[in-house]
Amino acid sequence: MLVSLGRSAGRLLRARNSVTGLRHGGGGVDIPPKYRQFPELTRRQVIHSEVLSSFMWFWILWHFWHNSDMVLGHFPYPDPAAWTDEELGIPPDDAE
């Protein structure tokens, strides 16, 4: 029993080591790379990119419109006309 188990394990290990470097990547390259040229996109890739980018901009603009405090802050912007010269670091007119 142990001998047959050892033989099976040995066969498994030898079979596994013999296929190192074999990659199952799901087929060939859809678009072969070209040196310094734009890739030729398929119609499916263009449609997917348009749908994905449209959804991304919808998501960004929707959340900016409905929850703009996350970007602009929770507090109203202070009125600069109400700031004093001292707060702005401007010395008084009579000081030299």
MMTF fields as JSON, N, C-alpha, C and O atoms, coordinates in Angstrom:
{
  "mmtfVersion": "1.0.0",
  "mmtfProducer": "UNKNOWN",
  "numBonds": 383,
  "numAtoms": 384,
  "numGroups": 96,
  "numChains": 1,
  "numModels": 1,
  "chainsPerModel": [1],
  "groupsPerChain": [96],
  "chainIdList": ["A"],
  "bondAtomList": [4, 2, 8, 6, 12, 10, 16, 14, 20, 18, 24, 22, 28, 26, 32, 30, 36, 34, 40, 38, 44, 42, 48, 46, 52, 50, 56, 54, 60, 58, 64, 62, 68, 66, 72, 70, 76, 74, 80, 78, 84, 82, 88, 86, 92, 90, 96, 94, 100, 98, 104, 102, 108, 106, 112, 110, 116, 114, 120, 118, 124, 122, 128, 126, 132, 130, 136, 134, 140, 138, 144, 142, 148, 146, 152, 150, 156, 154, 160, 158, 164, 162, 168, 166, 172, 170, 176, 174, 180, 178, 184, 182, 188, 186, 192, 190, 196, 194, 200, 198, 204, 202, 208, 206, 212, 210, 216, 214, 220, 218, 224, 222, 228, 226, 232, 230, 236, 234, 240, 238, 244, 242, 248, 246, 252, 250, 256, 254, 260, 258, 264, 262, 268, 266, 272, 270, 276, 274, 280, 278, 284, 282, 288, 286, 292, 290, 296, 294, 300, 298, 304, 302, 308, 306, 312, 310, 316, 314, 320, 318, 324, 322, 328, 326, 332, 330, 336, 334, 340, 338, 344, 342, 348, 346, 352, 350, 356, 354, 360, 358, 364, 362, 368, 366, 372, 370, 376, 374, 380, 378],
  "bondOrderList": [1, 1, 1, 1, 1, 1, 1, 1, 1, 1, 1, 1, 1, 1, 1, 1, 1, 1, 1, 1, 1, 1, 1, 1, 1, 1, 1, 1, 1, 1, 1, 1, 1, 1, 1, 1, 1, 1, 1, 1, 1, 1, 1, 1, 1, 1, 1, 1, 1, 1, 1, 1, 1, 1, 1, 1, 1, 1, 1, 1, 1, 1, 1, 1, 1, 1, 1, 1, 1, 1, 1, 1, 1, 1, 1, 1, 1, 1, 1, 1, 1, 1, 1, 1, 1, 1, 1, 1, 1, 1, 1, 1, 1, 1, 1],
  "groupList": [{"groupName": "MET", "atomNameList": ["N", "CA", "C", "O"], "elementList": ["N", "C", "C", "O"], "formalChargeList": [0, 0, 0, 0], "bondAtomList": [1, 0, 2, 1, 3, 2], "bondOrderList": [1, 1, 2], "singleLetterCode": "M", "chemCompType": "L-PEPTIDE LINKING"}, {"groupName": "LEU", "atomNameList": ["N", "CA", "C", "O"], "elementList": ["N", "C", "C", "O"], "formalChargeList": [0, 0, 0, 0], "bondAtomList": [1, 0, 2, 1, 3, 2], "bondOrderList": [1, 1, 2], "singleLetterCode": "L", "chemCompType": "L-PEPTIDE LINKING"}, {"groupName": "VAL", "atomNameList": ["N", "CA", "C", "O"], "elementList": ["N", "C", "C", "O"], "formalChargeList": [0, 0, 0, 0], "bondAtomList": [1, 0, 2, 1, 3, 2], "bondOrderList": [1, 1, 2], "singleLetterCode": "V", "chemCompType": "L-PEPTIDE LINKING"}, {"groupName": "SER", "atomNameList": ["N", "CA", "C", "O"], "elementList": ["N", "C", "C", "O"], "formalChargeList": [0, 0, 0, 0], "bondAtomList": [1, 0, 2, 1, 3, 2], "bondOrderList": [1, 1, 2], "singleLetterCode": "S", "chemCompType": "L-PEPTIDE LINKING"}, {"groupName": "GLY", "atomNameList": ["N", "CA", "C", "O"], "elementList": ["N", "C", "C", "O"], "formalChargeList": [0, 0, 0, 0], "bondAtomList": [1, 0, 2, 1, 3, 2], "bondOrderList": [1, 1, 2], "singleLetterCode": "G", "chemCompType": "PEPTIDE LINKING"}, {"groupName": "ARG", "atomNameList": ["N", "CA", "C", "O"], "elementList": ["N", "C", "C", "O"], "formalChargeList": [0, 0, 0, 0], "bondAtomList": [1, 0, 2, 1, 3, 2], "bondOrderList": [1, 1, 2], "singleLetterCode": "R", "chemCompType": "L-PEPTIDE LINKING"}, {"groupName": "ALA", "atomNameList": ["N", "CA", "C", "O"], "elementList": ["N", "C", "C", "O"], "formalChargeList": [0, 0, 0, 0], "bondAtomList": [1, 0, 2, 1, 3, 2], "bondOrderList": [1, 1, 2], "singleLetterCode": "A", "chemCompType": "L-PEPTIDE LINKING"}, {"groupName": "ASN", "atomNameList": ["N", "CA", "C", "O"], "elementList": ["N", "C", "C", "O"], "formalChargeList": [0, 0, 0, 0], "bondAtomList": [1, 0, 2, 1, 3, 2], "bondOrderList": [1, 1, 2], "singleLetterCode": "N", "chemCompType": "L-PEPTIDE LINKING"}, {"groupName": "THR", "atomNameList": ["N", "CA", "C", "O"], "elementList": ["N", "C", "C", "O"], "formalChargeList": [0, 0, 0, 0], "bondAtomList": [1, 0, 2, 1, 3, 2], "bondOrderList": [1, 1, 2], "singleLetterCode": "T", "chemCompType": "L-PEPTIDE LINKING"}, {"groupName": "HIS", "atomNameList": ["N", "CA", "C", "O"], "elementList": ["N", "C", "C", "O"], "formalChargeList": [0, 0, 0, 0], "bondAtomList": [1, 0, 2, 1, 3, 2], "bondOrderList": [1, 1, 2], "singleLetterCode": "H", "chemCompType": "L-PEPTIDE LINKING"}, {"groupName": "ASP", "atomNameList": ["N", "CA", "C", "O"], "elementList": ["N", "C", "C", "O"], "formalChargeList": [0, 0, 0, 0], "bondAtomList": [1, 0, 2, 1, 3, 2], "bondOrderList": [1, 1, 2], "singleLetterCode": "D", "chemCompType": "L-PEPTIDE LINKING"}, {"groupName": "ILE", "atomNameList": ["N", "CA", "C", "O"], "elementList": ["N", "C", "C", "O"], "formalChargeList": [0, 0, 0, 0], "bondAtomList": [1, 0, 2, 1, 3, 2], "bondOrderList": [1, 1, 2], "singleLetterCode": "I", "chemCompType": "L-PEPTIDE LINKING"}, {"groupName": "PRO", "atomNameList": ["N", "CA", "C", "O"], "elementList": ["N", "C", "C", "O"], "formalChargeList": [0, 0, 0, 0], "bondAtomList": [1, 0, 2, 1, 3, 2], "bondOrderList": [1, 1, 2], "singleLetterCode": "P", "chemCompType": "L-PEPTIDE LINKING"}, {"groupName": "LYS", "atomNameList": ["N", "CA", "C", "O"], "elementList": ["N", "C", "C", "O"], "formalChargeList": [0, 0, 0, 0], "bondAtomList": [1, 0, 2, 1, 3, 2], "bondOrderList": [1, 1, 2], "singleLetterCode": "K", "chemCompType": "L-PEPTIDE LINKING"}, {"groupName": "TYR", "atomNameList": ["N", "CA", "C", "O"], "elementList": ["N", "C", "C", "O"], "formalChargeList": [0, 0, 0, 0], "bondAtomList": [1, 0, 2, 1, 3, 2], "bondOrderList": [1, 1, 2], "singleLetterCode": "Y", "chemCompType": "L-PEPTIDE LINKING"}, {"groupName": "GLN", "atomNameList": ["N", "CA", "C", "O"], "elementList": ["N", "C", "C", "O"], "formalChargeList": [0, 0, 0, 0], "bondAtomList": [1, 0, 2, 1, 3, 2], "bondOrderList": [1, 1, 2], "singleLetterCode": "Q", "chemCompType": "L-PEPTIDE LINKING"}, {"groupName": "PHE", "atomNameList": ["N", "CA", "C", "O"], "elementList": ["N", "C", "C", "O"], "formalChargeList": [0, 0, 0, 0], "bondAtomList": [1, 0, 2, 1, 3, 2], "bondOrderList": [1, 1, 2], "singleLetterCode": "F", "chemCompType": "L-PEPTIDE LINKING"}, {"groupName": "GLU", "atomNameList": ["N", "CA", "C", "O"], "elementList": ["N", "C", "C", "O"], "formalChargeList": [0, 0, 0, 0], "bondAtomList": [1, 0, 2, 1, 3, 2], "bondOrderList": [1, 1, 2], "singleLetterCode": "E", "chemCompType": "L-PEPTIDE LINKING"}, {"groupName": "TRP", "atomNameList": ["N", "CA", "C", "O"], "elementList": ["N", "C", "C", "O"], "formalChargeList": [0, 0, 0, 0], "bondAtomList": [1, 0, 2, 1, 3, 2], "bondOrderList": [1, 1, 2], "singleLetterCode": "W", "chemCompType": "L-PEPTIDE LINKING"}],
  "groupTypeList": [0, 1, 2, 3, 1, 4, 5, 3, 6, 4, 5, 1, 1, 5, 6, 5, 7, 3, 2, 8, 4, 1, 5, 9, 4, 4, 4, 4, 2, 10, 11, 12, 12, 13, 14, 5, 15, 16, 12, 17, 1, 8, 5, 5, 15, 2, 11, 9, 3, 17, 2, 1, 3, 3, 16, 0, 18, 16, 18, 11, 1, 18, 9, 16, 18, 9, 7, 3, 10, 0, 2, 1, 4, 9, 16, 12, 14, 12, 10, 12, 6, 6, 18, 8, 10, 17, 17, 1, 4, 11, 12, 12, 10, 10, 6, 17],
  "groupIdList": [1, 2, 3, 4, 5, 6, 7, 8, 9, 10, 11, 12, 13, 14, 15, 16, 17, 18, 19, 20, 21, 22, 23, 24, 25, 26, 27, 28, 29, 30, 31, 32, 33, 34, 35, 36, 37, 38, 39, 40, 41, 42, 43, 44, 45, 46, 47, 48, 49, 50, 51, 52, 53, 54, 55, 56, 57, 58, 59, 60, 61, 62, 63, 64, 65, 66, 67, 68, 69, 70, 71, 72, 73, 74, 75, 76, 77, 78, 79, 80, 81, 82, 83, 84, 85, 86, 87, 88, 89, 90, 91, 92, 93, 94, 95, 96],
  "secStructList": [7, 2, 2, 2, 2, 2, 2, 2, 2, 2, 2, 2, 2, 2, 2, 2, 2, 2, 6, 6, 6, 7, 7, 7, 7, 1, 1, 1, 7, 1, 1, 7, 7, 7, 6, 6, 1, 7, 7, 7, 7, 7, 2, 2, 2, 2, 2, 2, 2, 2, 2, 2, 2, 2, 2, 2, 2, 2, 2, 2, 2, 2, 2, 2, 2, 2, 7, 6, 2, 2, 2, 2, 7, 1, 1, 7, 7, 7, 7, 4, 4, 4, 7, 7, 2, 2, 2, 2, 6, 7, 7, 7, 6, 6, 7, 7],
  "xCoordList": [0.81, 0.0, 0.858, 0.615, 1.856, 2.734, 3.568, 3.867, 3.938, 4.741, 3.925, 4.431, 2.67, 1.849, 1.559, 1.484, 1.398, 1.193, 2.443, 2.344, 3.599, 4.863, 5.041, 5.487, 4.694, 4.804, 3.867, 4.249, 2.633, 1.673, 2.167, 2.062, 2.697, 3.215, 4.405, 4.542, 5.267, 6.417, 5.989, 6.55, 4.997, 4.496, 3.88, 4.073, 3.143, 2.534, 3.596, 3.483, 4.621, 5.678, 6.44, 6.762, 6.728, 7.434, 6.571, 7.074, 5.291, 4.402, 4.263, 4.19, 4.226, 4.082, 5.351, 5.262, 6.507, 7.765, 8.016, 8.761, 7.416, 7.7, 6.98, 7.351, 5.969, 5.22, 5.491, 4.667, 6.628, 6.941, 7.155, 7.761, 6.663, 6.774, 5.584, 5.47, 4.697, 3.508, 2.476, 2.1, 2.019, 1.075, -0.248, -0.29, -1.297, -2.634, -3.237, -3.954, -2.959, -3.402, -4.726, -5.147, -5.384, -6.685, -6.61, -7.503, -5.59, -5.504, -4.421, -3.621, -4.417, -3.411, -3.763, -4.785, -2.908, -3.114, -4.187, -4.154, -5.153, -6.209, -5.645, -5.975, -4.791, -4.184, -2.679, -2.201, -1.923, -0.472, 0.121, -0.31, 1.104, 1.695, 2.495, 3.107, 2.479, 3.219, 4.096, 3.677, 5.276, 6.225, 5.84, 5.742, 5.623, 5.325, 4.118, 4.122, 3.115, 1.882, 0.71, 0.775, -0.345, -1.531, -2.132, -2.091, -2.693, -3.315, -4.602, -5.293, -4.896, -6.144, -7.197, -7.15, -8.14, -9.159, -10.314, -10.689, -10.857, -12.043, -13.274, -13.221, -14.357, -15.601, -16.079, -16.601, -15.907, -16.317, -15.516, -16.079, -14.216, -13.389, -13.793, -13.806, -14.117, -14.539, -15.862, -16.018, -16.8, -18.095, -17.919, -18.52, -17.106, -16.873, -16.223, -16.592, -15.268, -14.601, -15.557, -15.514, -16.417, -17.39, -18.398, -18.743, -18.865, -19.83, -19.169, -19.762, -17.967, -17.275, -16.973, -17.18, -16.489, -16.181, -17.459, -17.466, -18.54, -19.806, -20.325, -20.792, -20.251, -20.69, -19.814, -20.316, -18.504, -17.598, -17.963, -18.061, -18.165, -18.503, -19.888, -20.101, -20.835, -22.146, -22.002, -22.611, -21.2, -20.999, -20.368, -20.817, -19.34, -18.653, -19.59, -19.716, -20.251, -21.106, -22.356, -22.808, -22.908, -24.077, -23.74, -24.479, -22.613, -22.244, -21.774, -21.967, -21.175, -20.798, -22.044, -22.083, -23.046, -24.277, -25.054, -25.552, -25.151, -25.974, -25.236, -25.876, -23.921, -23.151, -21.882, -20.777, -22.041, -20.874, -20.108, -18.965, -20.706, -19.982, -18.756, -17.81, -18.764, -17.603, -16.379, -15.246, -16.599, -15.497, -15.238, -14.09, -16.295, -16.163, -16.056, -15.658, -16.383, -16.325, -17.715, -18.678, -17.811, -19.1, -19.456, -20.594, -18.516, -18.744, -18.804, -18.156, -19.577, -19.636, -18.301, -17.574, -17.993, -16.745, -16.84, -17.847, -15.816, -15.889, -15.859, -15.296, -16.462, -16.506, -15.179, -14.866, -14.38, -13.083, -13.202, -12.26, -14.349, -14.524, -14.623, -14.367, -14.983, -15.122, -13.798, -13.749, -12.732, -11.444, -10.797, -10.892, -10.152, -9.472, -8.05, -7.534, -7.413, -6.017, -5.111, -4.141, -5.427, -4.605, -4.669, -3.652, -5.864, -6.011, -5.265, -4.772, -5.183, -4.49, -2.989, -2.252, -2.518, -1.089, -0.639, 0.547, -1.548, -1.218, -0.955, -1.798, 0.215, 0.513, -0.387, -0.891, -0.589, -1.412, -0.784, 0.419, -1.605, -1.124, -0.118, 0.773, -0.224, 0.678, 1.996, 2.898, 2.153, 3.409, 4.385, 4.024, 5.643, 6.682, 7.668, 8.598],
  "yCoordList": [-1.183, 0.0, 1.254, 2.17, 1.306, 2.469, 2.572, 3.676, 1.454, 1.473, 2.066, 2.902, 1.642, 2.179, 3.663, 4.43, 4.07, 5.489, 6.296, 7.399, 5.754, 6.422, 6.544, 7.584, 5.478, 5.537, 6.596, 7.343, 6.663, 7.659, 9.071, 9.957, 9.275, 10.596, 10.953, 12.102, 9.984, 10.235, 10.597, 11.513, 9.89, 10.214, 11.612, 12.358, 11.95, 13.274, 14.371, 15.366, 14.183, 15.192, 15.324, 16.433, 14.193, 14.246, 14.908, 15.68, 14.609, 15.197, 16.703, 17.467, 17.129, 18.545, 19.311, 20.445, 18.73, 19.404, 19.465, 20.331, 18.573, 18.54, 19.647, 19.933, 20.27, 21.304, 22.702, 23.603, 22.884, 24.223, 25.134, 24.744, 26.323, 27.285, 27.276, 28.159, 26.31, 26.265, 27.201, 27.057, 28.162, 29.144, 29.002, 28.814, 29.094, 29.045, 30.434, 30.703, 31.307, 32.692, 32.939, 34.092, 31.944, 32.138, 32.444, 33.105, 31.996, 32.234, 33.249, 33.638, 33.664, 34.605, 36.037, 36.312, 36.928, 38.348, 38.848, 38.549, 39.62, 40.163, 41.133, 41.065, 42.034, 43.019, 42.945, 43.266, 42.536, 42.457, 43.853, 44.794, 44.005, 45.319, 45.788, 44.985, 47.096, 47.685, 48.788, 49.523, 48.911, 49.882, 51.286, 51.553, 52.18, 53.597, 53.832, 54.747, 53.022, 53.209, 53.041, 52.274, 53.766, 53.612, 52.236, 51.729, 51.628, 50.312, 50.439, 51.457, 49.412, 49.362, 48.748, 47.558, 49.567, 49.106, 48.458, 48.874, 47.443, 46.811, 47.633, 48.47, 47.395, 48.134, 47.851, 48.741, 46.633, 46.242, 47.01, 47.443, 47.182, 47.924, 49.399, 50.007, 49.963, 51.37, 51.547, 52.499, 50.647, 50.738, 50.58, 51.324, 49.623, 49.424, 50.652, 51.052, 51.248, 52.424, 53.608, 54.37, 53.778, 54.869, 54.681, 55.639, 53.461, 53.192, 53.415, 54.033, 52.92, 53.067, 54.528, 54.965, 55.292, 56.7, 57.509, 58.441, 57.173, 57.87, 57.624, 58.555, 56.399, 56.088, 56.796, 57.275, 56.865, 57.528, 59.011, 59.521, 59.708, 61.128, 61.348, 62.336, 60.458, 60.545, 60.453, 61.228, 59.509, 59.294, 60.532, 60.982, 61.074, 62.24, 63.443, 64.076, 63.776, 64.953, 64.805, 65.778, 63.612, 63.373, 63.632, 64.315, 63.074, 63.253, 64.671, 65.162, 65.334, 66.729, 67.601, 68.518, 67.333, 68.136, 67.914, 68.863, 66.654, 66.337, 66.383, 66.426, 66.377, 66.384, 67.207, 66.718, 68.446, 69.269, 69.702, 70.145, 69.587, 69.931, 69.052, 69.464, 67.858, 66.982, 67.58, 67.33, 68.355, 68.963, 70.391, 70.782, 71.156, 72.58, 72.866, 73.97, 71.948, 72.161, 72.354, 72.587, 72.253, 72.31, 73.714, 73.954, 74.635, 75.957, 76.995, 76.831, 78.07, 79.116, 79.85, 79.976, 80.327, 81.045, 82.397, 83.085, 82.81, 84.086, 85.275, 85.19, 86.363, 87.575, 88.316, 88.752, 88.481, 89.147, 90.627, 91.208, 91.242, 92.658, 92.863, 93.966, 91.844, 91.959, 91.773, 92.0, 91.37, 91.162, 92.501, 93.452, 92.562, 93.796, 93.792, 92.758, 94.979, 95.073, 94.234, 93.643, 94.181, 93.405, 91.913, 91.222, 91.417, 90.006, 89.692, 88.58, 90.676, 90.464, 90.714, 90.438, 91.232, 91.481, 92.802, 92.964, 93.755, 95.055, 96.009, 96.155, 96.661, 97.572, 98.81, 99.156, 99.473, 100.694, 101.793, 101.77, 102.765, 103.824, 104.738, 105.254, 104.959, 105.878, 105.234, 105.956, 103.957, 103.29, 103.349, 103.227, 103.541, 103.588, 102.486, 102.386],
  "zCoordList": [0.0, 0.0, 0.0, -0.785, 0.867, 0.907, -0.364, -0.819, -0.932, -2.156, -3.305, -4.053, -3.45, -4.536, -4.312, -5.272, -3.062, -2.767, -3.115, -3.653, -2.811, -3.145, -4.65, -5.136, -5.408, -6.872, -7.444, -8.344, -6.918, -7.404, -7.115, -7.964, -5.932, -5.582, -6.454, -6.873, -6.733, -7.602, -9.01, -9.612, -9.548, -10.887, -10.931, -11.891, -9.885, -9.828, -9.808, -10.523, -8.989, -8.905, -10.221, -10.646, -10.866, -12.163, -13.234, -14.05, -13.23, -14.229, -14.001, -14.963, -12.763, -12.479, -12.848, -13.32, -12.648, -12.963, -14.463, -14.922, -15.232, -16.662, -17.432, -18.57, -16.846, -17.554, -16.996, -17.153, -16.355, -15.864, -17.055, -18.052, -16.943, -18.032, -18.964, -19.815, -18.835, -19.668, -19.063, -17.9, -19.859, -19.354, -20.091, -21.306, -19.342, -19.909, -19.772, -18.809, -20.708, -20.632, -21.317, -21.409, -21.788, -22.408, -23.879, -24.409, -24.554, -25.99, -26.325, -25.474, -27.573, -28.023, -27.677, -27.049, -28.092, -27.843, -28.792, -29.985, -28.26, -29.104, -30.133, -31.317, -29.663, -30.547, -30.341, -29.253, -31.339, -31.147, -30.962, -31.628, -30.065, -29.839, -31.054, -31.758, -31.286, -32.39, -31.836, -30.942, -32.339, -31.84, -32.294, -33.491, -31.332, -31.569, -32.478, -33.301, -32.326, -33.08, -32.119, -31.158, -32.4, -31.586, -31.83, -32.951, -30.783, -30.977, -31.79, -31.737, -32.521, -33.279, -32.37, -32.06, -31.949, -31.016, -31.76, -32.856, -31.143, -31.718, -31.347, -30.446, -32.031, -31.753, -30.336, -29.665, -29.887, -28.542, -27.485, -26.48, -27.703, -26.758, -26.706, -25.635, -27.852, -27.896, -27.146, -26.382, -27.358, -26.678, -25.174, -24.399, -24.756, -23.324, -22.699, -21.595, -23.384, -22.823, -22.748, -21.782, -23.746, -23.712, -22.581, -21.89, -22.392, -21.319, -19.956, -19.072, -19.789, -18.514, -18.206, -17.074, -19.178, -18.926, -18.719, -17.916, -19.425, -19.21, -17.804, -17.149, -17.334, -15.978, -14.95, -13.933, -15.207, -14.278, -14.14, -13.024, -15.275, -15.21, -14.624, -13.921, -14.891, -14.261, -12.744, -12.007, -12.288, -10.858, -10.215, -9.161, -10.84, -10.285, -10.242, -9.194, -11.354, -11.41, -10.541, -9.939, -10.472, -9.634, -8.164, -7.456, -7.722, -6.326, -6.044, -4.932, -6.994, -6.788, -6.68, -5.86, -7.483, -7.449, -6.153, -5.548, -5.735, -4.578, -3.254, -2.203, -3.269, -2.03, -2.232, -1.999, -2.662, -2.979, -1.738, -1.851, -0.563, 0.659, 0.873, 1.543, 0.317, 0.453, -0.25, 0.161, -1.287, -2.031, -1.561, -1.349, -1.4, -1.089, 0.405, 0.777, 1.242, 2.681, 3.261, 2.531, 4.591, 5.267, 5.738, 6.143, 5.694, 6.262, 5.154, 4.12, 5.353, 4.33, 4.231, 5.217, 3.037, 2.819, 3.501, 3.338, 4.27, 4.976, 4.017, 2.926, 4.429, 3.617, 3.764, 4.872, 2.705, 2.834, 3.191, 3.73, 2.897, 3.227, 4.738, 5.22, 5.483, 6.925, 7.666, 8.874, 6.989, 7.649, 7.972, 7.197, 9.103, 9.499, 8.973, 8.549, 9.004, 8.566, 9.454, 8.978, 10.744, 11.673, 11.337, 11.383, 10.999, 10.62, 9.331, 9.147, 8.441, 7.161, 7.271, 6.324, 8.413, 8.596, 7.998, 7.711, 7.799, 7.242, 8.407, 9.292, 8.409, 9.532, 9.467, 8.399, 10.606, 10.606, 9.756, 9.497, 9.319, 8.436, 9.106, 8.431, 10.418, 11.102, 11.511, 11.936, 11.409, 11.75, 10.596, 9.425, 10.976, 9.926, 10.064, 9.265]
}
